Amino acid sequence: MERNTQKIGLLNLLLLFTAAGITLALALHSGTLSGQVGAAIFGIGFLIASVSFFQMRLEERERLERFDFDELKKNKSAESLFTGAEEETLPAYQSRLQFDKYFVPGFALVVLILEALACGLLWNWLKNVTVTAPKEPTIALALFSTLAIILFVLGKYAANLAKFQGQQLLRPGSSFLVLGFYLGAAMAIGIGSVWSGATHADLYLARALCVLLGLIAVETLVNLVLELYRPRVKGQPSRLVYESRLVGLLGQPEGIFSTAAQALDYQFGFKVSETWFYQFLQKAITWILLLQIGVLVASTMVVFIGPGEQGLIERFGKPMAGGNILEPGPHIKLPWPIDTIHRFRTQAIQSFNIGFANEEKETTEVILWTVKHYKEEFNLLVASKENSQSLTNGTERSAPADLLTISIPVQFQIKDLLAWEYKHTDASKLLEKIATREVVRFLVGADIFELMSSGRGSAAEELKRLIQERSDEYELGVNIIFVGLQDIHPPVKVAAKFEEVVGARQESEARLRIAEGYSARVVTLAKAEADKKIHEAEAYRARKIASAAAQGKQFVNQVLAYQASPEVYLQRSYLQAFSRGSANSRKYIVTATNTQDVVILNLEDKIRSDILDIPMPSVRK
């Protein structure tokens, strides 16, 4: 191996180390997330280039040792000194064999662990990181661009040298150098995008680099597994297990064509790669890709807003002047990523729930208080007037509050899209928190038994009004359509005891109503009896007075009648008295006075005529 190759390998090692240090320093100084992930990739490339350079040194020692061995064998006088096996007389060869057999797979395993750890730790870090604007973006943009150009020039030189001279140990370092060019360019583009208004572009790029790290780790694992089962042939050069073919393809995409050409030649049995169509495709692939990219970019200039939707157009991540709201239908805009469209269902009725987290209901046909209505329910604090009154009177020590489980669906509609999108970071979450706060405030002043009975409808209307007022205060731009109170029940753990309390309350109410009914009946009858006695007394009084007045007037008339004819008056009075006295008595009239008749008087009581005069039913023969 020539000295020039070792110098290039050493240069690759130093460049990757420098690139890792500069990228990390720039990323920490400017706060670039993708730069910190890119520094990890450069660090792994530096380790691979270091082992590759060390392996170059071993092969160079072996080459020099073989050269000396061949020179000594040409000398016949020294022939007797080298009669043993070749392997026993070449220690550098043995060192290189041991290195390839043990150190290279072990190092590949270490690289796999580092790649997996870096991917996992960086991904978890990116999930919780706060996105901020980069500091001094112009400096970071210039340095990343300069670093990308340097890596591209030296990386392409090393890659071409490895390709044309067959130096496979130069491939790992040169592939990472060319990949570093793409990383530097991508980081520069990410900083420029953040600078122009796309605040999350750097975060998305960092996540993409984490995915790349994960793919490289998977490839390293596959290479290790294949290396364990690969048959070893003496004299065949060893494979670089730690080398990533994926990095090589990303660094040198033209290698895909050579690989595809070889595969086509093998499958068809003739040189497909030498046909005019393949040659034309290989030369025009750049323009074809550019044409496809142009068509893809042009397709982003046409947008369709569906029925019931409205769209907001943003230019470089910022709202346009006037808020340019797009109505349903086709629209033309600048290509992505200059203009982006955000769709909103402004005509659709959206909803969220308070009081339960999971809408999945329990699979029970009959839902009782003792059974959970939803998979996850929450207890809300509700006032209790009875406990409050008893606490005021000092009769009990229980707090004037109870726990109640309520499912409250809230339905709303977006009426002001600009206020909904731009006046708050997360308007839907804010609306949910406002509604929850108003529900909690309202329930602590409401009565539990009134909510569970007749006050449910009025409580729902009041909650709707309160949530709408608070939403208007925060300028959310929504219209509250409906607030429902459903599935109201005490907590499941105390539902059985609550049912006992309700049953005792109902029994007490029933007894109270029975007592009130008995009281109403007795009082009414007593009043009626009293009125009857009063009216009877009044009638008796009126009768006595009228009778006394009539007797007085009768006495005056009797005096006049007596004075007119005393004998007639006395005889008439006698007969009237006899008639009144014998009205119900049997009478026997004896007409003759000069006969000796025997009169037999039957003084027994006569059977009543109504009994004797009962008609007998006729008997049918």
C-alpha positions in Angstrom: 0.0 0.0 0.0 1.4 3.4 -0.9 2.2 6.1 1.5 -0.3 8.4 -0.2 -3.2 6.2 0.7 -2.2 6.2 4.4 -1.9 10.0 4.2 -5.4 10.2 2.8 -6.7 7.8 5.5 -5.1 10.0 8.2 -6.5 13.1 6.6 -10.0 11.5 6.6 -9.6 10.7 10.3 -8.5 14.2 11.2 -11.2 15.8 9.0 -14.0 13.8 10.7 -12.6 14.6 14.1 -12.5 18.3 13.2 -15.9 18.2 11.7 -17.4 16.6 14.9 -15.8 19.2 17.1 -16.8 22.2 15.0 -20.3 20.9 14.5 -20.8 20.2 18.2 -19.4 23.7 19.1 -21.5 25.4 16.6 -24.6 23.5 17.6 -24.2 24.2 21.3 -23.4 27.9 20.6 -26.3 28.5 18.3 -28.8 26.0 19.8 -29.1 24.0 16.6 -30.7 20.6 17.3 -29.7 19.0 14.0 -26.1 20.1 14.6 -26.0 18.2 17.9 -27.3 15.0 16.2 -24.9 15.5 13.2 -22.0 15.8 15.7 -22.8 12.3 17.0 -22.8 11.0 13.4 -19.4 12.6 12.7 -18.1 11.1 16.0 -19.1 7.6 14.9 -17.5 8.2 11.5 -14.3 9.4 13.3 -14.1 6.1 15.2 -14.7 4.0 12.1 -12.0 6.0 10.2 -9.6 5.5 13.1 -10.0 1.7 13.0 -9.8 1.8 9.2 -6.5 3.8 9.3 -5.1 1.4 11.9 -6.0 -1.5 9.6 -4.2 0.3 6.8 -1.0 0.4 8.9 -1.3 -3.4 9.6 -1.7 -4.2 6.0 1.2 -1.9 5.1 3.4 -3.7 7.6 2.3 -7.0 6.2 3.1 -5.8 2.6 6.6 -4.7 3.7 7.2 -7.9 5.6 6.2 -10.0 2.6 8.4 -7.9 0.4 11.4 -8.6 2.7 10.5 -12.3 2.8 10.4 -12.6 -0.9 13.8 -10.9 -1.2 15.3 -13.2 1.3 13.9 -16.3 -0.5 15.6 -15.2 -3.7 19.0 -15.6 -1.8 19.8 -19.3 -2.0 22.2 -19.1 0.9 19.3 -18.2 3.2 17.0 -20.8 1.8 17.7 -23.2 4.7 16.6 -20.6 7.2 13.0 -20.3 5.8 12.0 -23.9 5.4 9.1 -23.6 7.8 5.5 -22.6 7.0 5.0 -19.1 5.6 2.5 -18.1 8.3 5.0 -19.0 11.0 7.6 -16.7 9.6 5.4 -13.7 9.0 4.3 -12.2 12.4 2.8 -9.1 10.8 0.5 -11.4 8.8 -0.5 -13.2 12.0 -1.2 -9.9 13.7 -3.4 -8.8 10.8 -5.3 -12.1 10.9 -5.9 -11.9 14.6 -7.0 -8.3 14.1 -9.5 -9.2 11.4 -10.8 -12.2 13.3 -11.3 -10.7 16.8 -10.9 -7.0 16.9 -13.0 -6.0 13.8 -16.2 -7.9 14.9 -15.7 -6.6 18.5 -15.3 -3.1 17.2 -18.4 -3.5 15.0 -20.3 -4.6 18.1 -19.1 -1.5 20.0 -20.2 0.7 17.0 -23.6 -1.0 17.0 -24.1 -0.2 20.7 -22.9 3.4 20.3 -25.3 3.9 17.3 -28.2 2.4 19.1 -27.6 4.4 22.3 -27.1 7.6 20.4 -30.3 7.1 18.4 -32.4 6.2 21.5 -31.0 9.0 23.8 -31.2 11.7 21.2 -34.7 10.7 20.2 -35.9 10.9 23.8 -34.1 14.2 24.2 -35.8 15.6 21.1 -39.2 14.6 22.4 -38.9 16.8 25.4 -36.7 19.6 24.0 -38.1 23.2 23.7 -37.7 24.6 20.2 -36.1 28.1 20.3 -34.7 30.4 17.6 -31.0 29.8 16.8 -28.5 32.3 18.1 -26.4 34.2 15.5 -27.9 32.1 12.6 -25.8 33.9 10.0 -22.5 32.7 11.5 -23.8 29.1 11.9 -25.1 29.2 8.3 -21.8 30.4 6.9 -19.7 27.9 8.9 -21.9 24.9 8.1 -21.8 25.8 4.4 -18.1 26.2 4.4 -17.6 22.9 6.3 -19.9 21.2 3.7 -17.8 22.4 0.8 -14.5 21.3 2.4 -15.9 17.9 3.2 -17.3 17.5 -0.3 -14.0 18.3 -2.1 -11.8 16.1 0.1 -14.4 13.4 0.5 -15.0 13.0 -3.3 -11.2 12.9 -3.8 -10.8 10.1 -1.2 -13.9 8.2 -2.6 -12.6 8.3 -6.2 -9.1 7.2 -5.0 -10.7 4.3 -3.2 -12.8 3.4 -6.2 -10.2 3.5 -8.9 -7.3 2.1 -7.0 -9.4 -0.5 -5.2 -8.5 0.7 -1.7 -11.5 -0.6 0.3 -10.1 0.7 3.6 -10.5 4.3 2.3 -14.2 3.7 1.6 -15.6 4.0 5.2 -13.9 7.3 6.0 -14.5 8.8 2.5 -18.2 7.8 2.7 -18.6 9.6 6.0 -16.9 12.7 4.5 -19.2 12.8 1.6 -22.2 12.2 3.9 -20.8 15.1 6.0 -21.3 17.3 3.0 -25.0 16.4 2.8 -25.3 16.8 6.6 -23.7 20.2 6.5 -25.9 21.4 3.6 -29.0 20.0 5.4 -28.1 21.8 8.6 -27.5 25.0 6.7 -30.8 24.7 5.0 -32.5 23.9 8.4 -31.0 27.0 9.9 -32.1 29.1 6.9 -35.7 27.7 7.2 -35.9 28.5 10.9 -34.5 32.0 10.2 -37.2 32.5 7.5 -40.0 31.5 9.9 -40.3 27.7 9.8 -39.6 27.2 13.5 -39.8 23.4 13.6 -37.7 22.7 10.5 -34.5 22.2 12.6 -36.4 19.8 14.9 -37.7 17.7 12.0 -34.2 17.5 10.5 -32.8 16.4 13.9 -35.4 13.6 14.1 -34.6 12.6 10.5 -30.9 12.3 11.4 -31.9 10.2 14.4 -33.8 7.8 12.1 -30.7 7.7 9.9 -28.6 6.7 13.0 -31.2 3.9 13.7 -31.0 2.6 10.2 -27.2 2.5 10.3 -27.4 0.6 13.6 -29.8 -1.9 12.0 -27.4 -2.4 9.1 -24.5 -2.9 11.4 -26.5 -5.6 13.3 -27.3 -7.4 10.0 -23.7 -7.3 9.0 -22.6 -8.8 12.3 -25.1 -11.6 12.0 -24.1 -12.4 8.4 -20.4 -12.3 9.3 -21.0 -15.0 12.0 -22.4 -17.4 9.4 -20.2 -16.4 6.4 -17.9 -19.2 5.2 -14.2 -18.3 5.5 -12.0 -19.1 2.5 -8.2 -18.9 3.0 -6.6 -16.2 0.9 -9.9 -14.3 0.4 -9.8 -10.7 1.7 -11.8 -10.0 4.9 -14.9 -7.9 4.8 -15.2 -4.6 6.7 -18.1 -5.4 9.0 -18.1 -1.9 10.5 -18.5 -0.3 7.0 -22.0 1.0 6.3 -23.3 0.4 2.7 -26.1 2.8 3.5 -23.7 5.6 4.2 -21.8 4.8 1.0 -25.0 5.0 -1.0 -26.0 8.3 0.6 -22.5 9.7 0.0 -22.2 8.3 -3.5 -25.6 7.8 -5.1 -24.1 6.9 -8.5 -23.1 3.6 -7.0 -26.7 2.6 -7.2 -26.5 2.6 -11.0 -23.5 0.4 -11.1 -25.1 -2.0 -8.7 -28.3 -2.0 -10.8 -26.4 -2.4 -14.0 -24.5 -5.5 -12.6 -27.8 -7.0 -11.4 -29.5 -6.4 -14.8 -26.5 -7.9 -16.6 -26.6 -11.0 -14.5 -30.4 -11.4 -14.8 -30.7 -11.0 -18.6 -27.4 -12.6 -19.6 -26.1 -9.7 -21.7 -24.8 -6.2 -21.2 -28.0 -4.3 -20.5 -25.8 -1.5 -19.1 -24.3 -1.0 -22.6 -27.7 -0.4 -24.4 -28.5 3.0 -25.6 -31.6 3.3 -23.3 -29.6 2.6 -20.2 -26.9 5.0 -21.3 -29.5 7.6 -22.0 -31.2 7.0 -18.7 -27.9 7.2 -16.8 -27.0 10.5 -18.5 -30.5 12.0 -18.2 -31.4 10.8 -14.8 -30.5 14.1 -13.2 -32.9 16.0 -15.6 -35.6 13.3 -15.0 -35.3 13.7 -11.3 -35.4 17.5 -11.6 -38.5 17.2 -13.8 -40.2 15.0 -11.2 -39.2 17.4 -8.5 -40.6 20.2 -10.6 -43.9 18.4 -11.1 -44.1 17.6 -7.4 -43.4 21.2 -6.5 -46.1 22.4 -9.0 -48.6 20.0 -7.5 -48.2 21.8 -4.2 -49.4 25.0 -5.8 -53.0 23.8 -6.1 -55.0 23.2 -3.0 -58.6 22.1 -2.6 -60.6 23.1 0.5 -63.3 20.6 1.2 -67.0 21.4 2.0 -67.5 22.6 5.6 -63.9 23.6 5.9 -61.9 26.8 5.8 -58.2 27.2 5.1 -55.5 29.6 6.4 -52.5 30.3 4.2 -49.1 31.0 5.7 -46.1 32.3 3.9 -42.7 31.1 5.4 -44.6 30.0 8.5 -46.2 33.4 9.2 -49.8 34.5 8.5 -50.3 36.7 5.5 -51.5 40.2 5.8 -55.3 40.3 6.3 -55.4 36.7 7.3 -56.3 35.3 3.8 -59.0 32.8 4.7 -59.7 30.3 1.9 -63.3 29.2 1.4 -64.3 25.7 0.1 -63.1 25.1 -3.5 -59.9 25.1 -5.5 -57.2 27.7 -4.9 -53.7 28.6 -6.2 -50.8 29.3 -3.9 -47.0 29.5 -4.0 -45.2 26.1 -3.9 -44.3 24.4 -0.7 -42.5 25.3 1.6 -43.1 29.0 0.7 -46.9 28.8 1.3 -48.5 26.3 3.6 -52.2 25.6 4.1 -53.9 24.7 7.4 -57.4 23.3 7.1 -60.1 23.7 9.8 -63.5 22.2 10.1 -65.3 25.4 10.8 -68.8 24.2 9.9 -68.5 20.9 11.7 -69.7 20.6 15.3 -66.7 19.5 17.4 -66.9 18.2 20.9 -64.9 17.2 23.9 -65.8 15.6 27.2 -65.5 16.5 30.8 -65.8 14.0 33.6 -64.4 11.0 31.8 -61.3 10.3 29.7 -62.2 7.3 27.7 -65.4 7.3 25.6 -65.5 3.5 25.6 -68.5 2.4 27.7 -68.8 -0.7 29.8 -70.5 -3.6 28.1 -73.5 -3.8 30.4 -77.0 -3.9 29.2 -78.4 -2.2 32.4 -76.2 0.5 33.8 -76.7 1.0 37.6 -75.0 3.4 40.0 -72.9 0.5 41.3 -71.4 0.0 37.8 -68.9 2.2 36.1 -70.4 3.9 33.0 -67.1 4.5 31.3 -63.6 2.9 31.5 -62.2 6.0 33.2 -64.4 8.4 35.2 -63.6 11.3 37.5 -65.3 12.5 40.7 -66.4 16.2 40.9 -67.1 18.1 44.0 -70.8 19.1 44.4 -72.4 21.2 47.2 -75.0 19.7 49.6 -77.6 22.0 51.1 -78.6 19.5 53.8 -75.1 19.0 55.0 -74.6 22.8 55.0 -77.8 23.4 57.0 -76.9 20.6 59.5 -73.4 22.0 59.8 -74.8 25.5 60.5 -77.2 24.1 63.2 -74.4 22.1 64.8 -76.2 18.8 64.5 -73.6 17.0 62.4 -69.9 17.3 61.6 -70.0 16.3 57.9 -68.7 18.8 55.3 -71.3 20.6 53.2 -70.1 18.9 50.0 -70.4 15.5 48.2 -68.7 13.7 45.3 -70.6 13.1 42.1 -69.6 11.5 38.8 -71.0 13.4 35.8 -70.4 12.9 32.1 -70.5 16.4 30.4 -70.1 16.5 26.6 -69.4 20.0 25.3 -70.1 20.7 21.6 -68.8 23.8 19.9 -68.3 25.4 16.4 -65.5 27.7 15.2 -67.0 31.1 14.3 -63.8 33.2 14.1 -60.9 31.2 12.5 -58.3 33.9 12.9 -58.9 34.2 16.6 -59.0 30.4 17.0 -55.7 29.8 15.3 -53.5 32.9 16.0 -54.5 34.3 19.4 -53.7 31.2 21.3 -51.1 28.4 21.0 -53.6 25.6 21.5 -57.1 26.9 21.4 -58.8 23.6 21.8 -56.8 22.7 24.9 -57.5 26.1 26.3 -61.3 25.8 25.6 -61.3 22.4 27.4 -59.5 23.9 30.4 -61.9 26.9 30.5 -64.9 24.6 30.4 -63.5 22.3 33.1 -62.9 25.3 35.3 -66.4 26.6 34.9 -67.9 23.2 35.5 -65.9 22.9 38.8 -67.0 26.4 39.8 -70.6 25.8 39.1 -70.8 22.4 40.8 -69.4 23.6 44.1 -72.4 26.0 44.3 -75.1 23.5 43.1 -77.1 21.0 45.1 -76.4 17.4 44.5 -80.1 16.2 44.7 -81.3 19.1 42.5 -78.7 18.1 39.8 -79.8 14.5 39.9 -83.5 15.4 39.6 -85.3 18.5 38.3 -82.4 20.9 38.0 -80.4 19.1 35.3 -81.8 21.1 32.4 -81.4 24.5 34.0 -77.9 23.6 35.1 -76.9 22.6 31.6 -78.1 26.0 30.2 -76.3 27.9 32.9 -73.0 26.0 32.2 -73.4 26.7 28.5 -73.8 30.5 29.2 -70.8 30.6 31.5 -68.5 28.7 29.1 -69.6 31.0 26.3 -68.9 34.1 28.3 -65.4 32.9 29.4 -64.6 31.9 25.8 -65.6 35.3 24.5 -63.4 36.9 27.2 -60.4 35.0 26.0 -61.3 35.6 22.3 -61.3 32.0 21.3 -63.7 32.6 18.4 -66.0 29.7 19.2 -69.7 29.3 19.6 -70.8 26.8 22.3 -73.6 24.7 20.8 -74.5 22.3 23.6 -73.5 21.4 27.1 -75.0 18.2 28.5 -75.3 16.7 31.9 -75.6 12.9 31.6 -74.8 9.7 33.4 -75.1 11.5 36.8 -74.4 9.1 39.6 -72.5 9.0 42.9 -69.0 7.4 42.9 -69.2 3.6 42.4 -67.5 2.8 45.7 -70.2 4.6 47.7 -73.1 4.0 45.3 -74.6 1.2 47.4 -74.6 3.3 50.6 -76.0 6.2 48.6 -78.8 4.0 47.4 -79.6 3.1 51.0 -79.7 6.8 51.9 -82.0 7.5 48.9 -84.2 4.6 49.9 -84.5 5.8 53.5 -85.2 9.3 52.2 -87.9 8.1 49.9 -89.4 6.0 52.8 -89.3 9.0 55.0 -91.0 11.1 52.3 -93.6 8.5 51.8 -94.4 8.3 55.5 -94.5 12.1 55.6 -97.0 12.2 52.7 -99.2 9.6 54.4 -99.2 11.6 57.6 -100.0 14.8 55.6 -102.9 12.9 53.9 -104.2 11.6 57.2 -103.9 15.1 58.7 -105.7 16.6 55.7 -108.5 14.0 55.9 -109.1 14.3 59.7 -108.9 18.1 59.7 -111.4 18.3 56.8 -113.8 15.9 58.5 -113.5 17.8 61.8 -114.2 21.1 60.1 -117.2 19.5 58.3 -118.6 18.1 61.6 -118.2 21.5 63.2 -119.9 23.2 60.4 -122.7 20.6 60.6 -123.2 21.2 64.3 -123.2 24.9 63.8 -125.8 24.7 61.0 -128.0 22.2 63.0 -127.9 24.6 66.0 -128.8 27.5 63.8 -131.6 25.5 62.3 -132.9 24.4 65.7 -132.8 28.0 66.9 -134.6 29.2 63.8 -137.2 26.4 64.2 -137.8 27.3 67.9 -138.1 30.9 67.2 -140.5 30.3 64.4 -142.5 27.8 66.4 -142.7 30.2 69.4 -143.7 33.0 67.1 -146.3 30.8 65.5 -147.6 29.7 68.9 -147.9 33.3 70.0 -149.9 34.2 66.9 -152.0 31.0 67.3 -152.8 31.9 70.9 -154.1 35.3 69.7 -156.3 33.7 67.1 -157.5 31.0 69.6 -158.6 33.7 72.1 -160.6 35.4 69.4 -162.1 32.0 68.3 -163.0 31.2 72.0 -164.5 34.5 72.5 -166.6 34.1 69.4 -167.9 30.5 70.3 -166.6 28.9 73.5 -168.4 25.5 73.0 -167.4 25.1 69.4 -163.8 26.0 70.2 -163.6 23.5 73.1 -165.2 20.7 71.1 -162.9 21.4 68.1 -159.8 21.5 70.4 -160.9 18.2 72.0 -161.3 16.5 68.7 -158.0 17.8 67.4 -156.2 16.6 70.5 -158.0 13.2 70.2 -157.0 13.0 66.6 -153.4 13.7 67.3 -153.3 11.3 70.2 -154.9 8.4 68.4 -153.3 8.7 65.1 -151.3 5.5 65.4 -153.8 3.5 67.5 -156.5 0.9 66.6 -160.0 2.2 67.0 -163.3 0.3 67.6 -166.5 2.1 66.8 -169.8 1.0 68.5 -172.7 2.5 66.6 -175.7 1.0 68.6 -176.4 2.0 72.2 -179.5 0.0 72.9 -178.2 -3.5 72.2 -176.4 -6.0 74.4 -173.5 -6.8 72.2 -170.4 -8.7 73.5 -167.3 -6.8 72.4 -164.0 -8.8 72.4 -160.9 -6.7 72.4 -157.7 -8.2 71.0 -155.0 -6.0 72.5 -152.1 -7.9 70.8 -149.9 -5.9 68.6 -150.8 -6.1 65.0 -148.2 -7.4 62.5 -147.1 -4.7 60.2 -149.0 -4.4 57.0 -145.8 -4.0 54.9 -144.7 -7.4 56.0 -148.0 -9.1 55.3 -148.4 -7.3 51.9 -145.1 -8.7 50.4 -146.0 -10.3 47.0 -145.0 -13.9 46.8 -143.3 -15.1 43.6 -145.3 -17.3 41.3 -144.4 -20.9 41.1 -144.0 -22.3 37.7 -145.6 -25.7 37.2 
